[in-house]
């Protein structure tokens, strides 16, 4: 992913993680950050949802995302992440 989103390159020393908090020294524009986050989440779900349990895992992810989407609808809509939820889960979220 660092090829597409240079701010995620571990050798660039731009991303730091400590005590449960990720920090970017030079954060990218929100649109690019949201795109990278959506792609990272989609890849994670794709890896987890393999084999005969794939459908159940995707449905569970969609249910969990729906709860978050309802609670934080305004932030997700404003950031553009709301539009990526179905793609991330690999099934319909809302």
Secondary structure, DSSP 8 states (H G I E B T S, - for coil): -TTT-GGG-GGGT-EEEETTEEEETT---HHHHHHHHHHHHHHHHHHHS-GGGHHHHHHHHHHHHHHHHHHTHHHHHHHT-GGGHHHHHTS---
